[in-house]
Amino acid sequence: MVRMRTYPAATVLFLFFLTFSRLLHFISSKPTGLSFRLIPRDSPESPLYPGNLTRLERIERMIKFSDVRAAYLESSSTLSTTVDAERIVFTLLREGFYYIVQVGIGSPPLNVFLLMDTGGGLIWTQCQPCKNCYRQQFPIYNSVASSTYRKLHCDHPLCQGDNNLYKCVDQQCVYSVGYGGGGTTKGVASFESFRFATDSSSATTVDNIIFGCSNDNQNIQFASRGVISGILGLSSSPDSIVMQLSDVVDKRFSYCLAPFTDALMAPSIVKFGNDIPPLSGTAQATTFVPPPGSFYYHLSLIDISVGTRRLGFAPDTFRVRPDGQGGCIIDSGVIIPKIDQTTVGRNAYRAVMGAFQNYYDALKLERIGRVPEGLQLCYKNPPGFDNFASFTYHFDGASYDIEGKFVNLFNDNNIE
C-alpha cells in the first residue's frame, strides 16, 4: 500500500523534484494534493546547465532535443512486434530528455537527479551494492543504508503473466532494459520511500514506491558527466509513478505549457489533485486515447488551423496505424512540436508549412534563404509587424489555440 507523509521543513533535507505529472493523494477519507518542480536542463539550477546560451542557440538545442525524442517515440512505438523476452530495447540518447528531477530516496533520504521520461514506466536509480556502476559526482543510493528499502516479491503482479520487463530469477523480481548504443541497466525491483518538495516550507514523502535498484549499468550514455542517477518513468505503464498511485488519486494532473521566453528556463511547478486550481467556465477538455499495448499519452487530433484557415485533414490522418506508427502523442521531451511527413494520405507537414508560407507571402514579407538549423521557413520581420499567424490543434472535444506571437521564433538579428 502506498502512503504519503508530510513534514515541516525543519525535519527534512531540502530537494527539488521535476516531473510531468498526475495527482497524488493520502490514503485517507479525504484526498489531498501534491506539487513538485520541473527543472529544464537549460536552467541555471540544472546539473546539466550548458552555460549562458543565446536565444538562437537555445532554439537550436530545443529542436535537436525534440528531433531525438520524436525519433525515440517513433522507434519504440512498434516494440510489441519486435520485443525480446530477455531484453526490451529502446533508443535512448541523453539529448532525448529535457527535464530533470531531484528526488529524495530512502530513509534517511538521499537526493538524486533523475531524467524524466513520460514515454516509459520504469523508475530506476543506481544502487549499491554495485556490480557495475558508472561514476557519479554525488553519492550512489545504498539500499543497505535505508530502513524503508525492501525487495518486490515474485508473486507481485508486475512479476507475473506476460510482462516482458520483469521476471522472477532466484526468488527475486529482476529486470533488464537495453538502450541505444549498447547500454543496459539491470537490477532488482524493490519498494522505497520517495520524498518531494516545492520549496523550503514543507516536504511530502510517498512510501512503498516500486522502483528499480539498478546495480549493473553499462554503457549508459548520460553517465558521462556523473550527475544523473537514473530515470523517473511517468507513462501510463503500470510501473510508472503515475499509475502506481492511481488507486489513491483521481488521475488528475496539471502542468504549464510555457511560451518560449526566458521564463521557460526557470523551474516550474507540477500540481496533483487538490493542488490544482479549479477550472474556469471556459476550460475545455479532451481525453487520452492510447491504442492497445501503448503507454504513451495519445490524443485524438482531428484537424489543424493556421490563422483562420482550417486545413481540413481527413479523419484518419492522425490516427494510429495498424503497425503502431502515426497518431498524436503529448510528451515532455518534445519541447518544439513535431509534425511527421509520413501521415496517411495527405502530407501533414507540407500542408501546414504551405499554409504558413501562403499566409506570410500574402502579406508581402521577404523570405530569407539562410535559416537556423532545423528551421525551414524564415522571413525578415519588418519593424512594428505583429500580424502573426496563430496555430490551432483541434482535438476531440477541445481546441488548443496558440497565439501567433508564441508560434514564431525570433533570433537576435530580428529575423523570423
DRENBAMI-276724 format. One record per residue: residue in one letter; x, y, z of N, C-alpha, C in turn. Coordinates in steps of 0.1 Angstrom, whole numbers, plus 5000, padded with zeros to 4 digits. Layout:
BEGIN
guti;nc1;nc2;nc3;cac1;cac2;cac3;cc1;cc2;cc3
A;X;Y;Z;X;Y;Z;X;Y;Z
...
END
This chain:
BEGIN
guti;nc1;nc2;nc3;cac1;cac2;cac3;cc1;cc2;cc3
M;5008;4988;5000;5000;5000;5000;5009;5012;5000
V;5005;5022;4992;5013;5034;4991;5008;5044;5002
R;5017;5050;5009;5013;5060;5019;5021;5073;5016
M;5015;5084;5020;5021;5097;5018;5022;5104;5032
R;5033;5110;5035;5035;5117;5047;5040;5131;5044
T;5036;5141;5052;5040;5155;5050;5047;5159;5063
Y;5059;5166;5061;5067;5171;5073;5070;5186;5072
P;5072;5192;5083;5077;5206;5083;5091;5206;5078
A;5095;5218;5073;5108;5218;5066;5120;5215;5076
A;5118;5218;5089;5129;5216;5098;5133;5202;5099
T;5125;5192;5095;5128;5178;5097;5132;5172;5084
V;5134;5179;5073;5137;5173;5060;5149;5179;5054
L;5155;5171;5045;5165;5176;5036;5159;5182;5024
F;5162;5194;5021;5155;5201;5010;5159;5195;4997
L;5149;5194;4988;5151;5188;4975;5142;5194;4965
F;5145;5192;4952;5136;5196;4941;5132;5183;4934
F;5120;5182;4929;5116;5171;4921;5110;5176;4909
L;5115;5172;4897;5110;5176;4885;5102;5165;4879
T;5090;5169;4873;5082;5159;4866;5070;5164;4860
F;5067;5157;4849;5054;5159;4842;5045;5150;4850
S;5032;5154;4853;5026;5146;4864;5012;5144;4864
R;5008;5137;4874;4994;5134;4878;4991;5136;4892
L;4979;5133;4897;4975;5136;4910;4979;5125;4920
L;4983;5129;4932;4986;5120;4943;4978;5124;4955
H;4974;5114;4963;4965;5116;4975;4971;5109;4987
F;4968;5113;4999;4969;5105;5010;4959;5093;5009
I;4963;5082;5015;4953;5072;5017;4945;5075;5029
S;4934;5082;5027;4925;5086;5038;4912;5089;5033
S;4902;5092;5041;4889;5095;5037;4888;5108;5029
K;4898;5117;5031;4898;5130;5024;4910;5131;5015
P;4909;5131;5002;4921;5132;4994;4928;5146;4995
T;4940;5146;4991;4948;5158;4991;4955;5160;4978
G;4965;5168;4977;4972;5171;4965;4987;5171;4968
L;4995;5172;4957;5009;5173;4958;5014;5181;4947
S;5025;5189;4949;5032;5197;4939;5047;5195;4940
F;5053;5195;4928;5068;5195;4928;5073;5201;4916
R;5086;5202;4914;5092;5211;4904;5097;5204;4892
L;5096;5211;4881;5102;5207;4868;5114;5216;4866
I;5125;5209;4863;5138;5217;4861;5142;5215;4847
P;5141;5225;4838;5146;5223;4824;5161;5221;4825
R;5166;5213;4816;5181;5211;4816;5189;5223;4812
D;5183;5233;4806;5190;5246;4803;5189;5256;4814
S;5182;5253;4825;5181;5262;4836;5194;5263;4844
P;5197;5274;4849;5209;5275;4858;5209;5266;4870
E;5197;5261;4874;5195;5252;4885;5197;5238;4881
S;5199;5235;4868;5201;5222;4863;5215;5217;4865
P;5217;5204;4868;5231;5199;4869;5237;5198;4855
L;5229;5199;4844;5233;5198;4830;5233;5211;4824
Y;5233;5222;4831;5233;5236;4826;5244;5238;4816
P;5241;5242;4803;5251;5243;4793;5258;5257;4793
G;5255;5266;4802;5261;5279;4803;5251;5289;4796
N;5256;5301;4795;5248;5312;4791;5247;5312;4775
L;5237;5306;4770;5235;5305;4756;5227;5317;4750
T;5229;5320;4738;5220;5329;4731;5206;5323;4729
R;5197;5332;4726;5183;5327;4724;5183;5317;4712
L;5190;5321;4701;5191;5312;4689;5197;5299;4692
E;5208;5299;4700;5214;5286;4704;5205;5277;4712
R;5197;5283;4721;5187;5276;4728;5176;5270;4719
I;5172;5278;4709;5162;5273;4700;5168;5261;4692
E;5180;5262;4688;5186;5251;4680;5188;5238;4689
R;5191;5240;4702;5192;5229;4711;5179;5222;4713
M;5168;5231;4714;5155;5225;4716;5150;5217;4704
I;5153;5222;4692;5150;5215;4680;5157;5201;4680
K;5170;5201;4684;5177;5189;4685;5171;5179;4695
F;5168;5184;4707;5162;5175;4717;5149;5170;4711
S;5141;5178;4705;5128;5174;4700;5129;5164;4689
D;5139;5166;4680;5141;5156;4669;5145;5142;4675
V;5154;5142;4685;5159;5130;4691;5147;5123;4698
R;5140;5131;4705;5129;5125;4713;5118;5119;4704
A;5115;5127;4693;5105;5122;4684;5109;5109;4677
A;5122;5108;4674;5127;5095;4668;5127;5084;4678
Y;5129;5087;4691;5128;5077;4702;5113;5072;4703
L;5104;5081;4703;5090;5077;4704;5086;5068;4692
E;5090;5073;4680;5086;5065;4668;5092;5051;4668
S;5105;5050;4672;5112;5037;4671;5106;5028;4681
S;5102;5033;4693;5097;5024;4704;5082;5021;4703
S;5075;5028;4693;5061;5025;4693;5057;5012;4686
T;5067;5005;4680;5065;4992;4674;5072;4981;4682
L;5075;4984;4694;5082;4974;4703;5074;4960;4703
S;5061;4961;4703;5053;4949;4705;5055;4939;4694
T;5060;4943;4682;5063;4934;4671;5077;4929;4671
T;5086;4934;4679;5100;4930;4679;5105;4927;4693
V;5097;4926;4703;5102;4925;4716;5109;4912;4719
D;5120;4913;4726;5128;4901;4730;5124;4899;4745
A;5119;4886;4748;5115;4884;4761;5126;4885;4771
E;5139;4884;4767;5150;4885;4776;5154;4900;4778
R;5150;4909;4769;5155;4922;4770;5147;4932;4761
I;5142;4942;4767;5135;4952;4759;5145;4963;4754
V;5145;4966;4742;5155;4976;4736;5148;4989;4732
F;5153;5000;4738;5148;5013;4734;5160;5021;4727
T;5156;5031;4720;5166;5041;4716;5167;5052;4726
L;5178;5053;4733;5179;5064;4743;5192;5072;4741
L;5190;5084;4739;5202;5093;4738;5200;5104;4749
R;5211;5109;4755;5209;5118;4765;5202;5131;4761
E;5203;5134;4747;5196;5145;4742;5180;5143;4742
G;5176;5131;4744;5161;5128;4743;5153;5132;4755
F;5160;5137;4765;5153;5141;4778;5155;5155;4781
Y;5145;5163;4783;5147;5178;4785;5146;5181;4800
Y;5138;5174;4808;5136;5177;4822;5143;5168;4831
I;5147;5174;4842;5154;5166;4852;5147;5167;4866
V;5148;5156;4873;5141;5155;4886;5152;5155;4897
Q;5149;5162;4908;5157;5158;4920;5147;5153;4931
V;5150;5141;4936;5141;5134;4945;5149;5128;4956
G;5143;5128;4968;5150;5121;4979;5145;5107;4980
I;5154;5097;4980;5151;5083;4981;5156;5077;4993
G;5147;5069;5000;5152;5061;5012;5150;5069;5025
S;5153;5062;5036;5153;5067;5049;5166;5063;5057
P;5174;5073;5059;5172;5088;5056;5173;5090;5041
P;5167;5101;5036;5166;5103;5022;5179;5108;5016
L;5183;5102;5004;5194;5107;4996;5189;5114;4984
N;5193;5126;4981;5189;5133;4970;5196;5129;4957
V;5189;5125;4947;5195;5121;4934;5188;5129;4923
F;5195;5130;4911;5189;5136;4899;5185;5125;4890
L;5172;5125;4885;5167;5116;4875;5163;5123;4863
L;5164;5116;4852;5158;5122;4839;5143;5118;4839
M;5135;5127;4835;5120;5124;4834;5117;5118;4821
D;5109;5107;4821;5105;5100;4809;5090;5097;4809
T;5083;5106;4801;5068;5103;4800;5065;5092;4790
G;5076;5087;4783;5074;5076;4774;5077;5063;4780
G;5082;5062;4792;5085;5049;4798;5080;5049;4812
G;5079;5037;4818;5073;5035;4831;5083;5032;4842
L;5094;5025;4839;5104;5021;4849;5110;5033;4856
I;5110;5033;4869;5117;5042;4878;5130;5035;4882
W;5141;5041;4880;5154;5034;4884;5164;5044;4888
T;5173;5040;4897;5185;5047;4901;5196;5038;4903
Q;5208;5043;4902;5220;5035;4905;5219;5031;4920
C;5223;5019;4923;5220;5013;4936;5232;5005;4941
Q;5237;5008;4952;5247;4999;4959;5240;4988;4967
P;5246;4977;4969;5260;4973;4965;5260;4971;4949
C;5270;4977;4943;5271;4977;4928;5279;4965;4923
K;5274;4960;4911;5282;4951;4903;5289;4959;4893
N;5282;4968;4885;5288;4977;4876;5280;4990;4877
C;5286;5000;4883;5280;5013;4884;5290;5024;4877
Y;5284;5033;4870;5292;5044;4864;5295;5054;4875
R;5305;5062;4873;5310;5072;4883;5299;5083;4884
Q;5296;5086;4897;5287;5097;4900;5295;5108;4908
Q;5291;5120;4906;5297;5131;4914;5291;5131;4928
F;5278;5126;4929;5271;5125;4941;5270;5111;4946
P;5268;5109;4959;5267;5095;4965;5257;5087;4957
I;5260;5074;4956;5250;5065;4950;5241;5060;4961
Y;5228;5059;4958;5219;5053;4967;5223;5039;4972
N;5223;5037;4985;5227;5024;4991;5214;5018;4998
S;5210;5007;4992;5198;5001;4997;5200;4995;5011
V;5212;4991;5014;5215;4986;5028;5214;4997;5038
A;5216;5009;5035;5216;5020;5044;5202;5026;5047
S;5192;5021;5040;5179;5027;5041;5170;5017;5049
S;5163;5023;5059;5154;5015;5067;5141;5011;5061
T;5138;5018;5050;5125;5016;5043;5126;5008;5030
Y;5138;5003;5027;5140;4995;5015;5136;4981;5017
R;5129;4975;5007;5126;4961;5007;5124;4956;4992
K;5126;4944;4990;5125;4939;4976;5111;4935;4973
L;5108;4936;4960;5095;4932;4955;5094;4917;4954
H;5084;4911;4959;5082;4896;4958;5079;4891;4944
C;5083;4879;4941;5080;4874;4928;5065;4872;4926
D;5057;4871;4936;5042;4869;4934;5035;4883;4931
H;5042;4894;4931;5036;4906;4927;5032;4906;4913
P;5020;4913;4909;5015;4913;4896;5025;4917;4885
L;5034;4927;4889;5044;4931;4879;5053;4920;4875
C;5055;4910;4883;5065;4899;4880;5057;4887;4875
Q;5045;4888;4872;5036;4877;4868;5032;4879;4853
G;5026;4868;4847;5020;4869;4834;5029;4871;4823
D;5025;4879;4813;5032;4881;4801;5041;4893;4801
N;5043;4899;4813;5052;4911;4814;5066;4907;4810
N;5071;4914;4800;5085;4911;4794;5096;4918;4801
L;5093;4928;4809;5103;4936;4816;5108;4929;4829
Y;5099;4925;4837;5102;4919;4850;5100;4904;4849
K;5109;4897;4856;5108;4882;4857;5114;4878;4870
C;5110;4866;4875;5115;4860;4887;5127;4852;4884
V;5138;4855;4890;5151;4848;4889;5156;4846;4903
D;5158;4833;4907;5164;4830;4920;5156;4837;4931
Q;5143;4836;4930;5134;4842;4941;5135;4857;4942
Q;5140;4864;4931;5140;4878;4931;5133;4883;4918
C;5125;4894;4919;5119;4900;4907;5130;4910;4901
V;5135;4906;4890;5146;4913;4884;5141;4919;4870
Y;5149;4929;4865;5146;4935;4852;5159;4937;4845
S;5157;4939;4832;5169;4942;4823;5163;4951;4812
V;5169;4963;4810;5164;4972;4800;5176;4976;4791
G;5175;4975;4778;5186;4979;4769;5183;4992;4763
Y;5193;5000;4761;5193;5013;4755;5201;5014;4742
G;5199;5024;4734;5207;5026;4722;5222;5028;4725
G;5230;5023;4716;5244;5024;4719;5250;5012;4727
G;5242;5002;4730;5246;4991;4737;5245;4992;4752
G;5239;5003;4757;5237;5005;4771;5227;4996;4777
T;5229;4992;4790;5219;4983;4797;5219;4987;4811
T;5207;4986;4817;5206;4987;4832;5198;4975;4837
K;5204;4969;4847;5198;4957;4853;5197;4958;4868
G;5188;4952;4874;5187;4953;4889;5175;4945;4894
V;5172;4949;4907;5161;4942;4914;5150;4951;4916
A;5137;4947;4913;5126;4956;4915;5123;4956;4930
S;5121;4968;4936;5121;4970;4950;5111;4980;4954
F;5108;4982;4967;5100;4992;4973;5109;5002;4980
E;5105;5015;4980;5112;5025;4987;5104;5038;4989
S;5108;5046;4999;5101;5059;5001;5108;5070;4993
F;5099;5078;4986;5104;5089;4978;5099;5102;4984
R;5107;5112;4985;5104;5125;4992;5105;5136;4982
F;5094;5145;4982;5093;5156;4973;5091;5169;4980
A;5095;5180;4974;5093;5193;4979;5092;5203;4968
T;5085;5214;4970;5084;5225;4961;5092;5237;4966
D;5094;5239;4979;5101;5250;4984;5106;5245;4998
S;5111;5255;5006;5117;5251;5019;5107;5251;5030
S;5094;5252;5027;5084;5252;5038;5078;5239;5041
S;5079;5229;5032;5073;5216;5035;5078;5206;5026
A;5076;5193;5029;5080;5182;5020;5070;5171;5022
T;5069;5163;5012;5059;5151;5013;5067;5139;5009
T;5065;5128;5017;5071;5115;5014;5060;5105;5010
V;5063;5098;4999;5054;5088;4994;5061;5074;4997
D;5055;5066;5005;5061;5053;5008;5057;5042;4998
N;5065;5032;4998;5062;5020;4990;5061;5022;4975
I;5069;5031;4970;5070;5032;4955;5079;5021;4950
I;5074;5014;4939;5081;5004;4933;5091;5011;4923
F;5104;5007;4925;5115;5013;4916;5125;5002;4913
G;5134;5005;4904;5145;4996;4901;5157;5000;4908
C;5162;4990;4916;5175;4992;4923;5186;4987;4913
S;5191;4996;4904;5200;4992;4893;5214;4991;4898
N;5219;4979;4899;5233;4977;4904;5242;4972;4893
D;5237;4971;4881;5245;4967;4869;5242;4975;4857
N;5250;4986;4855;5247;4996;4845;5260;4997;4836
Q;5258;4995;4823;5269;4995;4814;5266;5004;4802
N;5276;5012;4797;5274;5020;4785;5262;5029;4785
I;5259;5034;4797;5248;5044;4798;5252;5057;4793
Q;5246;5063;4782;5251;5074;4776;5250;5087;4784
F;5241;5088;4793;5240;5101;4801;5249;5100;4813
A;5258;5090;4814;5267;5088;4826;5279;5097;4825
S;5282;5103;4813;5295;5110;4811;5298;5121;4821
R;5288;5128;4826;5290;5139;4835;5289;5135;4849
G;5283;5123;4852;5283;5118;4865;5273;5125;4874
V;5262;5131;4869;5253;5138;4877;5239;5132;4877
I;5236;5124;4867;5223;5118;4866;5224;5104;4871
S;5215;5100;4880;5215;5087;4887;5206;5077;4880
G;5196;5081;4872;5187;5072;4866;5175;5079;4859
I;5164;5072;4859;5152;5077;4851;5140;5076;4860
L;5131;5086;4858;5118;5086;4865;5107;5084;4854
G;5101;5072;4854;5091;5069;4844;5077;5075;4848
L;5071;5082;4839;5058;5088;4841;5048;5085;4830
S;5050;5074;4823;5040;5070;4813;5028;5064;4820
S;5019;5058;4812;5007;5051;4817;5009;5037;4820
S;5022;5033;4819;5026;5019;4822;5024;5016;4837
P;5020;5003;4841;5017;5000;4855;5028;5003;4864
D;5041;5003;4860;5052;5006;4869;5056;5020;4871
S;5049;5029;4863;5052;5043;4865;5047;5049;4878
I;5053;5060;4882;5048;5066;4895;5033;5070;4893
V;5030;5075;4881;5016;5079;4879;5006;5068;4881
M;5009;5056;4876;4999;5045;4877;5000;5038;4890
Q;5012;5038;4896;5013;5031;4909;5004;5038;4920
L;5002;5051;4918;4994;5059;4927;4979;5060;4923
S;4976;5054;4912;4962;5057;4906;4951;5052;4915
D;4953;5042;4923;4942;5038;4932;4939;5047;4944
V;4949;5056;4946;4946;5066;4957;4946;5080;4952
V;4945;5082;4939;4944;5095;4933;4932;5096;4924
D;4930;5107;4919;4919;5109;4909;4923;5110;4895
K;4936;5106;4892;4941;5106;4879;4941;5120;4873
R;4943;5130;4881;4943;5144;4876;4957;5149;4877
F;4962;5156;4867;4975;5163;4868;4974;5176;4860
S;4983;5186;4864;4983;5199;4858;4997;5204;4857
Y;5000;5209;4845;5014;5215;4843;5012;5226;4833
C;5022;5234;4832;5022;5246;4824;5029;5244;4811
L;5022;5247;4800;5029;5248;4787;5034;5262;4785
A;5046;5265;4788;5052;5278;4789;5055;5283;4775
P;5053;5296;4772;5058;5301;4759;5073;5302;4759
F;5079;5303;4747;5093;5303;4745;5099;5317;4749
T;5102;5319;4762;5108;5331;4767;5118;5327;4777
D;5125;5336;4782;5135;5333;4793;5128;5326;4804
A;5115;5328;4806;5108;5322;4818;5108;5307;4816
L;5109;5302;4803;5109;5287;4801;5121;5281;4807
M;5132;5288;4810;5143;5282;4816;5142;5280;4831
A;5132;5287;4837;5131;5286;4851;5123;5274;4855
P;5126;5268;4867;5118;5257;4871;5103;5260;4873
S;5094;5251;4870;5080;5254;4871;5074;5243;4880
I;5062;5245;4884;5055;5236;4894;5045;5227;4887
V;5045;5214;4890;5035;5205;4885;5026;5202;4897
K;5013;5202;4894;5003;5201;4905;4995;5189;4903
F;4992;5182;4915;4984;5170;4915;4972;5172;4924
G;4961;5166;4919;4949;5166;4928;4944;5179;4933
N;4942;5180;4946;4936;5192;4951;4945;5204;4951
D;4957;5202;4947;4966;5214;4945;4963;5221;4932
I;4955;5214;4923;4952;5221;4910;4941;5231;4913
P;4942;5243;4908;4932;5253;4910;4919;5249;4902
P;4907;5253;4907;4895;5249;4900;4895;5255;4885
L;4890;5247;4876;4890;5251;4862;4879;5262;4860
S;4882;5271;4851;4873;5282;4848;4861;5276;4840
G;4851;5284;4838;4840;5280;4830;4843;5279;4815
T;4854;5285;4811;4857;5284;4796;4867;5272;4793
A;4871;5265;4803;4881;5254;4801;4875;5243;4792
Q;4884;5238;4784;4880;5227;4775;4887;5214;4779
A;4882;5203;4775;4889;5190;4779;4888;5180;4768
T;4899;5172;4767;4899;5161;4758;4905;5149;4766
T;4904;5137;4761;4908;5125;4768;4920;5119;4761
F;4928;5111;4769;4938;5103;4763;4932;5091;4756
V;4937;5087;4745;4931;5076;4737;4943;5066;4733
P;4949;5060;4743;4960;5051;4739;4955;5039;4732
P;4962;5035;4721;4959;5022;4714;4963;5011;4723
P;4957;4999;4720;4961;4987;4728;4976;4985;4728
G;4982;4982;4740;4996;4979;4741;5005;4991;4742
S;4999;5003;4741;5008;5016;4742;5005;5022;4755
F;5016;5028;4761;5015;5035;4773;5019;5050;4772
Y;5019;5054;4759;5022;5069;4756;5009;5076;4759
Y;5010;5089;4760;4998;5098;4761;4993;5102;4748
H;4985;5094;4742;4979;5097;4729;4967;5106;4730
L;4966;5115;4720;4954;5124;4720;4947;5122;4706
S;4934;5125;4706;4927;5123;4693;4927;5137;4686
L;4937;5139;4677;4938;5151;4669;4929;5150;4657
I;4920;5159;4655;4911;5159;4644;4916;5167;4632
D;4921;5179;4635;4924;5188;4624;4934;5199;4630
I;4939;5207;4621;4948;5218;4624;4944;5231;4617
S;4945;5242;4623;4942;5255;4616;4955;5264;4617
V;4958;5271;4606;4968;5281;4606;4961;5294;4603
G;4962;5303;4613;4954;5316;4613;4939;5312;4613
T;4931;5317;4605;4917;5314;4604;4914;5303;4595
R;4924;5298;4588;4922;5287;4578;4923;5273;4584
R;4912;5266;4584;4912;5252;4589;4916;5244;4577
L;4926;5235;4579;4932;5228;4568;4924;5216;4563
G;4915;5211;4571;4906;5200;4566;4912;5187;4564
F;4920;5182;4573;4926;5169;4571;4916;5158;4572
A;4918;5147;4565;4909;5135;4565;4909;5129;4579
P;4898;5123;4583;4896;5118;4597;4907;5108;4602
D;4913;5101;4593;4923;5091;4597;4938;5096;4596
T;4939;5109;4593;4953;5114;4591;4962;5112;4604
F;4956;5115;4615;4964;5115;4628;4961;5103;4637
R;4955;5093;4631;4952;5081;4638;4964;5071;4639
V;4964;5063;4649;4975;5053;4649;4972;5042;4639
R;4983;5039;4631;4981;5029;4621;4983;5015;4627
P;4979;5004;4619;4980;4991;4625;4994;4986;4629
D;5004;4993;4623;5018;4989;4626;5023;4996;4639
G;5014;5004;4645;5018;5012;4657;5023;5026;4654
Q;5026;5029;4642;5031;5042;4638;5019;5052;4637
G;5023;5065;4636;5013;5076;4635;5007;5079;4648
G;4996;5086;4648;4989;5091;4660;4994;5104;4664
C;4989;5109;4675;4993;5122;4681;4997;5119;4696
I;5009;5123;4700;5014;5120;4713;5018;5133;4720
I;5014;5135;4732;5019;5146;4740;5030;5141;4749
D;5042;5147;4749;5054;5141;4756;5063;5153;4760
S;5067;5152;4773;5075;5163;4778;5089;5165;4772
G;5094;5154;4765;5107;5156;4759;5107;5163;4745
V;5095;5164;4739;5094;5171;4726;5090;5185;4729
I;5100;5194;4731;5097;5208;4735;5091;5216;4724
I;5096;5214;4712;5090;5220;4700;5082;5210;4692
P;5069;5212;4690;5060;5202;4684;5066;5198;4670
K;5064;5185;4668;5068;5179;4655;5056;5173;4648
I;5056;5176;4635;5046;5170;4626;5053;5162;4615
D;5049;5149;4615;5056;5140;4606;5051;5141;4592
Q;5060;5137;4582;5057;5138;4568;5051;5125;4563
T;5050;5115;4572;5045;5102;4568;5031;5099;4572
T;5023;5109;4574;5009;5107;4577;5002;5100;4566
V;4991;5094;4569;4983;5086;4559;4978;5096;4549
G;4979;5093;4536;4973;5102;4525;4981;5115;4524
R;4974;5126;4528;4980;5139;4526;4992;5141;4536
N;5002;5148;4531;5014;5150;4539;5011;5162;4548
A;5009;5159;4561;5005;5169;4571;5015;5180;4572
Y;5028;5176;4573;5039;5186;4574;5039;5196;4563
R;5038;5191;4551;5038;5200;4539;5026;5209;4539
A;5015;5204;4543;5002;5211;4543;5003;5223;4553
V;5008;5220;4565;5010;5231;4575;5020;5241;4571
M;5031;5237;4566;5042;5247;4562;5037;5255;4550
G;5029;5248;4541;5024;5256;4529;5014;5266;4534
A;5006;5263;4544;4996;5273;4549;5003;5285;4555
F;5014;5282;4563;5022;5294;4568;5028;5302;4557
Q;5034;5295;4547;5040;5302;4536;5030;5311;4529
N;5018;5305;4526;5008;5313;4519;5004;5325;4527
Y;5003;5323;4540;4998;5334;4549;5008;5346;4548
Y;5021;5343;4550;5031;5354;4550;5035;5359;4537
D;5034;5351;4526;5036;5356;4513;5025;5366;4509
A;5013;5363;4513;5002;5372;4510;5004;5386;4517
L;5011;5386;4528;5014;5399;4535;5027;5406;4529
K;5033;5400;4519;5045;5405;4512;5057;5406;4521
L;5058;5396;4530;5070;5396;4538;5082;5389;4530
E;5094;5394;4532;5105;5389;4524;5111;5376;4530
R;5112;5366;4522;5118;5353;4526;5133;5355;4527
I;5139;5347;4535;5154;5346;4536;5158;5332;4533
G;5169;5330;4527;5173;5316;4523;5181;5309;4534
R;5190;5317;4541;5198;5310;4551;5190;5310;4564
V;5187;5298;4569;5179;5297;4581;5186;5290;4592
P;5183;5292;4605;5189;5285;4616;5187;5270;4614
E;5195;5262;4620;5195;5247;4619;5181;5242;4624
G;5175;5234;4616;5162;5228;4620;5150;5236;4616
L;5152;5248;4611;5140;5256;4607;5140;5258;4592
Q;5128;5256;4586;5127;5256;4571;5121;5268;4565
L;5114;5276;4573;5106;5288;4567;5109;5300;4575
C;5117;5309;4570;5121;5322;4577;5118;5334;4568
Y;5114;5345;4575;5111;5358;4569;5118;5369;4577
K;5121;5380;4570;5125;5391;4577;5113;5397;4584
N;5115;5402;4596;5105;5407;4604;5105;5422;4604
P;5096;5429;4596;5095;5443;4595;5093;5450;4608
P;5099;5462;4610;5096;5469;4622;5081;5472;4625
G;5077;5469;4637;5063;5471;4640;5053;5460;4636
F;5058;5450;4629;5049;5440;4624;5044;5431;4635
D;5031;5428;4636;5026;5420;4647;5015;5411;4642
N;5013;5410;4629;5002;5402;4624;5006;5388;4621
F;5010;5381;4632;5015;5368;4631;5003;5357;4631
A;5006;5347;4623;4995;5336;4622;4995;5328;4634
S;4983;5326;4639;4981;5317;4651;4981;5302;4646
F;4981;5293;4655;4981;5279;4652;4972;5272;4662
T;4963;5263;4656;4953;5257;4665;4953;5242;4662
Y;4954;5234;4673;4952;5220;4673;4937;5217;4676
H;4930;5210;4668;4916;5207;4670;4915;5192;4675
F;4914;5191;4688;4912;5177;4694;4898;5174;4695
D;4895;5161;4698;4881;5157;4701;4876;5163;4713
G;4867;5173;4711;4861;5180;4723;4868;5192;4727
A;4879;5196;4722;4886;5208;4726;4896;5213;4715
S;4899;5225;4715;4908;5231;4706;4919;5239;4714
Y;4931;5237;4711;4942;5244;4717;4948;5254;4708
D;4944;5267;4711;4948;5278;4702;4960;5285;4707
I;4971;5286;4699;4983;5292;4702;4984;5306;4695
E;4985;5316;4703;4986;5330;4697;4998;5330;4687
G;4997;5339;4677;5007;5340;4667;5021;5344;4673
K;5021;5352;4683;5034;5357;4689;5041;5345;4695
F;5034;5334;4699;5041;5323;4705;5044;5312;4695
V;5039;5313;4683;5042;5304;4672;5055;5307;4665
N;5058;5320;4664;5070;5324;4657;5082;5326;4666
L;5094;5323;4661;5106;5324;4669;5115;5335;4662
F;5121;5343;4671;5129;5354;4666;5144;5352;4671
N;5153;5355;4661;5167;5354;4666;5172;5369;4669
D;5184;5370;4673;5189;5383;4678;5190;5393;4667
N;5190;5388;4654;5191;5398;4643;5177;5401;4637
N;5167;5398;4645;5153;5402;4642;5148;5396;4629
I;5152;5383;4627;5147;5375;4616;5137;5365;4621
E;5126;5364;4614;5116;5354;4619;5119;5341;4613
END
